């Protein structure tokens, strides 16, 4: 009987010690900052990467806009026509304006078309229902003096981060079409 009482006392002491240990651990705040950081760090990093990627996409779009303005000037002033630029030579002139940000030779698509009036210009993106870029009707027709010309530069930019259902890609394969356009009437060059 003494043994059973001793066992019961030992078990009671163990329970009491275990309860004290749990209460002591519950009161301690040593790891609270670590746990809070672990909860917050993943959404924070995802948001930061999404912000950086969005900024880079907009920067690439602005770079392409500048390149289309500069290279369209070659056609508008007749420099490309008088020098008998081919589509490849015009693309090389465009690529000389875009350094480091794009894979210009392999990824940049150029479409130069002549129109009879500004109202007949199509502003639709050349993307099919499956999200593929349609380049089959792209060409290089810089026109002559007084012609209406549209120069379009397109690049398929890879998108890596999609955050909370917001995805910037509009092409298949998680890519976004960055397109810059210049519409103008050629000057009366000689």
Backbone as a ProteinNet text record, in pm:
[ID]
protein_1_A
[PRIMARY]
XXXXXXXXXXXXXXXXXXXXXXXXXXXXXXXXXXXXXXXXXXXXXXXXXXXXXXXXXXXXXXXXXXXXXXXXXXXXXXXXXXXXXXXXXXXXXXXXXXXXXXXXXXXXXXXXXXXXXXXXXXXXXXXXXXXXXXXXXXXXXXXXXXXXXXXXXXXXXXXXXXXXXXXXXXXXXXXXXXXXXXXXXXXXXX
[TERTIARY]
81.4	0	86.8	193.6	282.6	341	365.8	421.7	323.6	198.7	98.6	81	88.7	77.7	198.4	314.3	435.4	428.4	373	358.3	260.3	151.3	52.4	111.6	190.8	253.3	352.8	427.6	525.7	455.7	345.6	269.7	214.1	162.8	108.7	216	334.9	445.2	484.8	486.8	520.3	418	288.3	184	199.5	226.4	243.8	363.7	471.7	592.1	565.6	492	460.7	372.7	274.6	187.8	266.1	359.7	443.9	531.7	583.4	668.3	589.4	469.2	386.1	350.4	316.7	283.5	405.4	519.8	642.8	674.6	658.2	682.3	581.6	458.4	355.5	383.7	446	476.3	600.9	687.1	812.9	784.4	856.7	836.6	964.3	1057.2	1184.9	1168.2	1082.7	1068.9	954.7	887.7	771.6	811	919.8	964.2	996.4	1057	1090.6	965.3	866.5	740.9	669	662	598	669.4	801.3	878.3	850.9	842.8	816.2	678.3	583	448.1	445.5	520.3	513.8	610	720.4	825.8	781.6	706.8	667.9	579.6	470.6	391.8	470.2	556	636.5	730.2	800.9	892.4	817	701.6	622.1	579.5	537	496.1	614.2	729.1	847.8	890.3	890.4	927.1	824.8	697.7	594.3	611.3	643.5	665.8	787.1	895	1015.3	989.3	918	890.6	800.9	700.7	613.3	693.1	782.1	864.7	954.4	1011.3	1098.6	1018.3	895.9	811.6	777.8	743	713.7	837.6	952.5	1077.4	1108.4	1087.6	1109.6	1013.5	889.5	792.8	835.8	885.9	933.5	1057.1	1144.3	1261.8	1219.8	1120.3	1069.8	1002.2	931	867.8	973.9	1080.9	1189.5	1253.9	1272.7	1334	1245.2	1112.8	1024.1	1021.2	1027.7	1029	1156.8	1270.2	1397.5	1409.7	1369.1	1383.8	1278.2	1160.7	1058.2	1102.2	1183.3	1236	1320	1387.4	1464.3	1373.4	1253.8	1159.2	1090.2	1046.5	972.1	1054.3	1182.2	1267.3	1324.1	1296.2	1341	1481.9	1545.7	1682	1686.5	1588.4	1585.8	1556.9	1469.8	1434.5	1549.1	1611.9	1721.2	1844.3	1862.6	1974.6	1936.4	1814	1762.4	1773	1726	1726.8	1637.2	1688	1603.8	1543.6	1456.7	1397.2	1505.3	1604.8	1714.1	1797.1	1827	1904.7	1827.3	1695.3	1613.5	1611.3	1600	1601.2	1735.4	1843.7	1975.4	1983	1920.7	1918.2	1836.7	1727.1	1645.9	1725.1	1789.8	1865.1	1982.5	2034.3	2142.5	2093.3	1962.6	1904.8	1864.7	1856.8	1816.5	1937.4	1995	2114.8	2090.1	2117.7	2121.6	1990.6	1880.6	1755.3	1680.1	1696.2	1622.1	1718	1666.2	1734.3	1682.9	1740.8	1687	1684.3	1793.1	1799.6	1704.3	1684	1600.5	1457.8	1433.9	1301.9	1220.4	1284.1	1212.5	1145.1	1017.1	941.2	912.5	930.8	910.4	807	713	610.1	601.8	631.9	625.4	528.3	418.9	316.7	280.4	237.5	191.2	39.4	-28.7	-175	-217.9	-341.5	-395	-449.6	-496.1	-546.2	-522.2	-525.9	-506.5	-623	-742.4	-858.8	-856.1	-776.9	-770.6	-666.8	-598.7	-497	-565.3	-521.3	-572.8	-487.6	-554.6	-480.2	-489.3	-539.9	-556.2	-420.8	-409.8	-288.2	-289.6	-176.7	-171.1	-157.3	-257.3	-257.2	-379.1	-359.8	-473.5	-543.3	-647.5	-728.3	-648.7	-542.9	-460.2	-347.9	-338.7	-234.3	-101.4	-103.4	19.9	30.5	151.2	176.5	170.4	87.7	71.9	159.7	268.2	362.7	356.2	260.1	256	230.1	158.9	131.2	219.2	328.1	421.9	503.8	542.6	622.9	706	768.3	848.3	816.8	729	690.3	698.7	817.7	835.7	768.6	720.1	649.8	741.5	677.4	751.6	714	752.9	720.9	569.1	524.1	382.8	298.1	352.5	274.8	254.2	142.3	114.4	174.5	256.7	330.5	308.3	297.4	289.9	405.7	485.3	596.3	558.2	558.5	528.4	646.7	690	793.4	727.1	751.6	690.4	795.9	779	870.4	789.4	818.4	750.9	834.5	789.9	864.3	821.4	916.2	878.1	832.9	724.7	670.6	697.2	757.1	795.1	705.5	653.1	575.8	431.2	339	197.7	148.7	92.3	60.9	-89.1	-140.4	-280.6	-377.5	-350.9	-439.7	-413.7	-330.4	-296.5	-177.2	-201.4	-96.6	-84.7	33.2	53.4	66.7	74.8	97	-30.1	-13.1	-125.1	-95.2	18.2	57	71.7	70.4	92.9	236.9	259.6	394.8	435.3	341.4	368	454.9	412.4	482.2	384.6	438.8	358.7	408.4	313.5	348.9	371.5	494.4	527.1	530.9	446.2	434.4	442.4	521	533.4	501.6	424.8	376.8	403.1	439.3	451.4	376.5	280.5	205.1	234.5	268.4	309.8	294.8	308	312	456.1	508.1	645.5	660	775.4	805.4	832.5	818.2	845.5	997	1062.9	1207.8	1241.3	1363.6	1407.4	1483.2
-117.5	0	125.3	120	234.5	255.7	146.2	156.9	222.9	188.7	249.1	397.2	430.9	573.1	648	589.5	651.7	667.4	566.7	572.8	683.3	689.8	793.3	932.1	944.9	1074.9	1108.5	1010.7	1033.1	1074.4	1007.2	1041.3	1181.9	1216.5	1350.4	1457.3	1429	1524.4	1542.3	1431.8	1439.2	1524.3	1503.6	1583.9	1731.1	1757.1	1894.4	1958.1	1882.6	1932.5	1955.3	1862.5	1876.5	2000.2	2022.2	2139.6	2268.3	2267.2	2385.5	2411.5	2303.5	2317.4	2376.8	2326.2	2378	2524.6	2558.4	2697.9	2787	2736	2812.3	2836.3	2731.6	2746.2	2840.6	2836.4	2923.2	3069.7	3095	3233	3286.3	3199.9	3243.6	3300.8	3403.6	3470.2	3473.4	3385.7	3385.3	3360.3	3268.7	3233.5	3303.6	3396.6	3463.2	3541.1	3610	3687.8	3596.8	3483.6	3389	3334.6	3300.4	3247.6	3355.4	3477.3	3586.7	3613.9	3612	3633.5	3523.7	3400.7	3288.2	3301.3	3353.8	3371.8	3485.4	3591	3711.1	3707.3	3634.4	3643.5	3592.2	3485.3	3430.9	3527.1	3581	3678.9	3805.3	3847.4	3967.1	3948.3	3834.8	3808.9	3793.8	3726.7	3713	3850	3936.3	4070.9	4150.9	4139	4212.3	4165.1	4032.4	3982.5	4025	4026.4	4070.8	4218	4300.3	4442.9	4462.5	4389.2	4403	4357.1	4246.3	4197.1	4293.7	4348.4	4446.3	4568.9	4615.6	4730.7	4700.7	4581.1	4544.7	4535.5	4482.6	4473.4	4613.3	4704.7	4841.3	4911.2	4886.1	4943.6	4890.8	4760.5	4702	4762.2	4785.7	4849.7	4990.1	5065.3	5200.7	5197.3	5101.4	5086.5	5055.6	4970	4935.7	5056.3	5137.2	5259.2	5356.3	5371.1	5458.4	5404.8	5274	5212.1	5228.2	5213.6	5228.3	5373.5	5467.9	5608.6	5642.8	5594	5622.4	5553.1	5426.7	5353.2	5393	5433.2	5480.5	5609.7	5686.6	5810.1	5780.8	5664.3	5625.8	5611.2	5556.9	5539.3	5671.4	5744.5	5868.4	5971.7	5978.8	6076.7	6024.1	5896.2	5838.5	5782.6	5782	5730.2	5580.7	5506.2	5361.7	5332	5410.4	5386.2	5424	5537.3	5578.5	5490.2	5432.5	5340.8	5198	5178	5046.9	4942	4979.5	4884.7	4765.8	4647.3	4527.9	4512.8	4414.9	4390.9	4357.1	4281.8	4244.2	4366	4451.8	4572.2	4665.6	4676.2	4758.7	4699	4567	4501.2	4525	4520.9	4548.6	4691.8	4785.5	4924.7	4938.4	4863.5	4864.8	4802.9	4690.4	4620.2	4702.7	4792.1	4879.8	4979	5003.5	5096.3	5026.3	4893.5	4816.2	4734.1	4771.8	4701.8	4631.6	4503.3	4430.8	4381.9	4445.4	4408.9	4299.4	4293.5	4199.8	4106.1	3988.5	3902.8	3947.8	4053.9	4124.4	4039.3	3975.6	3901.6	3783.3	3716.7	3596.6	3621.3	3725.7	3743.3	3860	3958.8	4078.2	4053.8	4088.4	4077.5	4218.6	4240.6	4372.5	4361.2	4455.4	4461.8	4605.7	4627.1	4760	4750.3	4828.2	4823.5	4963.6	4970.6	5095.6	5088.9	5200.1	5207.6	5324.4	5317.7	5425.1	5540.1	5512.2	5617.6	5575.6	5674.1	5642.9	5561.7	5580.4	5507.5	5359	5320.8	5179.7	5099.1	5164	5095.8	5006.9	4882.4	4789.2	4797.9	4811.1	4822.8	4695.4	4587.6	4463	4396.1	4333	4256.9	4130	4093.2	3971.8	3843.5	3816.9	3698.2	3615	3484.6	3397.3	3352.5	3273	3228.8	3141.8	3077.7	2992.5	3068.7	3198.6	3278.7	3273.5	3246.1	3242	3367.9	3418.1	3535.4	3494.2	3563	3533.4	3628.4	3575.3	3657.5	3630	3550.7	3509.9	3626.7	3729.2	3841.5	3963.1	3944.3	4053.8	4076.4	4199.2	4230.3	4355.3	4397.7	4518.8	4597.5	4696.8	4783.5	4927.8	4991.3	5125.6	5236.8	5206.6	5307	5412.5	5510.7	5619.2	5752.8	5863.2	5996.2	6015.8	6063.9	6092.2	5972.1	5852.1	5732.9	5725.3	5663	5638.7	5503.5	5502.8	5382.3	5355.1	5227.6	5184.8	5089.3	5122.7	5037.1	4979.2	4845.9	4777.8	4689.5	4703.2	4616.8	4533.6	4402.1	4312.2	4219.8	4195.7	4106.1	4023	3893.1	3802.6	3794.6	3865.5	3875.4	3762.9	3687.2	3579.3	3636	3578.1	3617.4	3503.7	3535	3433.3	3431.7	3546.4	3555.7	3587.9	3505.1	3541.1	3540.3	3650.2	3669.6	3676.7	3589.2	3590.3	3596.7	3519.9	3515.5	3626.2	3722.9	3829.6	3783.4	3759.5	3710.7	3806.4	3858.3	3956.4	3892.5	3762	3698.9	3702	3729.9	3725.8	3633.7	3567.2	3469.2	3332.4	3229.7	3095.3	3084.3	2992.1	2972.2	3077.2	3141.1	3245	3356.9	3412.7	3525.9	3641.5	3762.3	3881.9	3947.8	3986.5	4055.9	4203	4246.3	4387.8	4441.8	4540.7	4591.4	4743.5	4797.5	4941.6	4974.5	5080.3	5114.5	5261.9	5288.5	5426.4	5435.3	5527.8	5551.8	5694.5	5710.4	5841	5848.3	5969.4	5990.4	6024.1	5954.7	5979.3	6122.8	6178.6	6313	6311.2	6424.1	6428.5	6434.1	6322.9	6318.4	6302.4	6323.2	6311.1	6184.1
0	0	0	75.5	77.6	-62	-127.1	-260.8	-356.8	-351.4	-439	-408	-281.2	-247	-302	-289.8	-343.6	-495.4	-561.5	-706.5	-744.1	-670.6	-699.8	-677.3	-573.6	-547.1	-658.3	-701.4	-808.6	-937.7	-969.4	-1090.6	-1077.9	-960.7	-938.1	-952	-898.6	-910.2	-1056.9	-1129.4	-1272.2	-1347.3	-1317.8	-1383.7	-1348.2	-1222.9	-1178.7	-1247.8	-1255.2	-1321.9	-1470.5	-1533.8	-1675.9	-1698.6	-1611.8	-1622.8	-1605.5	-1508.5	-1488.3	-1609.8	-1666.3	-1784.4	-1901.2	-1921.5	-2029.8	-2006.3	-1883	-1853.5	-1869.5	-1828.5	-1842.6	-1990.5	-2072.1	-2215.6	-2279.9	-2234.4	-2290.4	-2259.8	-2143.8	-2106.4	-2175	-2218.4	-2281.4	-2418.3	-2457	-2585.5	-2668.4	-2638.9	-2709.8	-2858.7	-2900.8	-3042.3	-3112.8	-3045.6	-3105.4	-3230.7	-3224.7	-3341.5	-3458.8	-3431.3	-3538	-3604.2	-3523.3	-3577.3	-3659	-3606.3	-3679.4	-3811.6	-3807.5	-3929.9	-4032	-3987	-4077.1	-4141.6	-4069.9	-4124.2	-4225.9	-4203.1	-4286.1	-4404.8	-4396	-4496.4	-4634.8	-4641.1	-4772.5	-4851.8	-4794.6	-4871.3	-4903.6	-4810.1	-4834.4	-4953.1	-4956.4	-5068	-5199.9	-5197.1	-5319.3	-5370.3	-5280.8	-5319.9	-5374.2	-5311.9	-5358.8	-5498	-5521.7	-5653.7	-5758	-5722.7	-5817.1	-5851.5	-5753.7	-5777.9	-5868.3	-5840.3	-5923.3	-6067	-6082.4	-6217.2	-6294.3	-6227.4	-6292	-6335	-6250.6	-6285	-6404.5	-6408.5	-6520.7	-6650	-6643.7	-6763.6	-6815	-6724.1	-6767.2	-6821	-6760.6	-6810.6	-6950.2	-6971.1	-7103.9	-7205.9	-7165.5	-7255.7	-7294.8	-7198.3	-7228.8	-7318.8	-7296.2	-7381.9	-7524.8	-7540.7	-7673.9	-7739.5	-7660.8	-7713.6	-7766.7	-7692.4	-7736.9	-7864.2	-7869.7	-7988.3	-8110.9	-8094.7	-8210.4	-8257.4	-8165.7	-8205.7	-8282.2	-8231.8	-8297.7	-8433	-8439	-8565	-8666.5	-8623.3	-8717.4	-8784.9	-8717	-8775.4	-8899.6	-8901.6	-9020.6	-9142.6	-9121.2	-9231.9	-9263.8	-9161.2	-9181.1	-9258.1	-9233.7	-9302.3	-9433.7	-9465.3	-9591.7	-9588.6	-9473	-9464.3	-9495.1	-9446.6	-9470.8	-9618	-9679	-9819.9	-9914.2	-9890.2	-9979.2	-9962.3	-9846.6	-9824.1	-9863.6	-9912.8	-9955.8	-9845.4	-9724.7	-9613.4	-9644.7	-9613.7	-9614.4	-9474.4	-9458.7	-9327.3	-9224.2	-9265.8	-9175.1	-9136.4	-9232.4	-9201.5	-9109.2	-9130.8	-9042.3	-8901.5	-8892.4	-8760.8	-8691.4	-8765.9	-8707.6	-8655.6	-8728.6	-8683.4	-8554.8	-8545.9	-8423.4	-8308.6	-8333.9	-8229.3	-8178.3	-8261.4	-8217	-8111.9	-8107.3	-8010.1	-7879.8	-7883.1	-7765.4	-7721.1	-7611.5	-7566.1	-7433.1	-7426.5	-7301.5	-7242.9	-7271	-7206.2	-7280.4	-7409.7	-7493.6	-7567.4	-7605	-7700.9	-7837.5	-7886	-8001.2	-8128.1	-8161.6	-8287.4	-8292	-8178.1	-8176.7	-8130.7	-8051.6	-7991.9	-8042.7	-8102.8	-8147	-8281.6	-8288.9	-8413.6	-8463.1	-8592.9	-8651.6	-8763.3	-8763.5	-8866.2	-8914.5	-9042.9	-9103.9	-9220.5	-9212.3	-9316.3	-9362	-9487.6	-9546.6	-9558.5	-9525.9	-9531.8	-9619.3	-9665.5	-9750.2	-9667.1	-9546.6	-9457.5	-9312.6	-9223.5	-9082.2	-9026.3	-9081.9	-9031	-9068.2	-9165.8	-9205.3	-9126.1	-9032.1	-8951.3	-8848.2	-8840.4	-8741.4	-8614.4	-8500.3	-8374.4	-8290	-8347.3	-8272.6	-8247.9	-8131.4	-8102	-8186.5	-8242.9	-8326.5	-8244.5	-8160.4	-8074.6	-8109.6	-8130.6	-8161.3	-8032.5	-8047	-7932.2	-7834.4	-7880.6	-7794.4	-7725.5	-7748.9	-7686.6	-7758.2	-7889.2	-7968.3	-8052.6	-8066.1	-8149.3	-8295.3	-8372.9	-8515.8	-8597.9	-8651.9	-8727.9	-8877.7	-8921.3	-9062.5	-9157.4	-9112.8	-9203.8	-9174.1	-9098.9	-9075.7	-9201.9	-9222.7	-9340.2	-9320.1	-9427.3	-9425.6	-9551.9	-9538.2	-9649.4	-9600.8	-9614.1	-9558.4	-9638.5	-9758.5	-9838.3	-9896.5	-9957.9	-10020.4	-9958.7	-10023.8	-9970.2	-9958.1	-9841.8	-9819.7	-9782.1	-9780.3	-9744.5	-9592.9	-9555.2	-9413.2	-9377	-9273.5	-9235.4	-9085.9	-9052.5	-8912.5	-8886.9	-8786.8	-8744.5	-8608.2	-8599.2	-8472.2	-8434.1	-8310	-8253	-8144.5	-8146.2	-8048.8	-7989.2	-7860	-7789.9	-7691.8	-7686.3	-7592.9	-7465.3	-7362.1	-7236.7	-7142	-7086.1	-6992.6	-6857.7	-6804.1	-6673.7	-6575.7	-6462.3	-6365.1	-6241.1	-6201.6	-6078.7	-6111.5	-6061.7	-6067.6	-5924.3	-5881.3	-5740.1	-5717.7	-5634.9	-5591.7	-5708.6	-5811.5	-5926.8	-6027.4	-5995.2	-6088.8	-6170.9	-6297.7	-6385.7	-6502.7	-6525.9	-6632.2	-6770.3	-6778.7	-6908.8	-6992.1	-7121	-7215.1	-7333.5	-7329	-7430.5	-7364.8	-7445.4	-7391.4	-7343	-7252.3	-7199.5	-7098.6	-7031.4	-6929.9	-6985.5	-7096.7	-7156.7	-7175.7	-7180.5	-7203.9	-7331.4	-7415.3	-7538.5	-7506.8	-7526.7	-7513.7	-7655.3	-7683.4	-7820	-7818.6	-7909.2	-7925.5	-8071.1	-8091.9	-8225.9	-8255.8	-8378.9	-8427.5	-8559.7	-8567.3	-8691.2	-8736.2	-8863.1	-8911.8	-9063.9	-9115.3	-9259.3	-9296	-9396.7	-9440.3	-9489.6	-9461.5	-9508.2	-9658.5	-9724.9	-9869.8	-9898.2	-9873.5	-9893.2	-10042.3	-10076.1	-10216.4	-10239.6
[MASK]
++++++++++++++++++++++++++++++++++++++++++++++++++++++++++++++++++++++++++++++++++++++++++++++++++++++++++++++++++++++++++++++++++++++++++++++++++++++++++++++++++++++++++++++++++++++++++++++

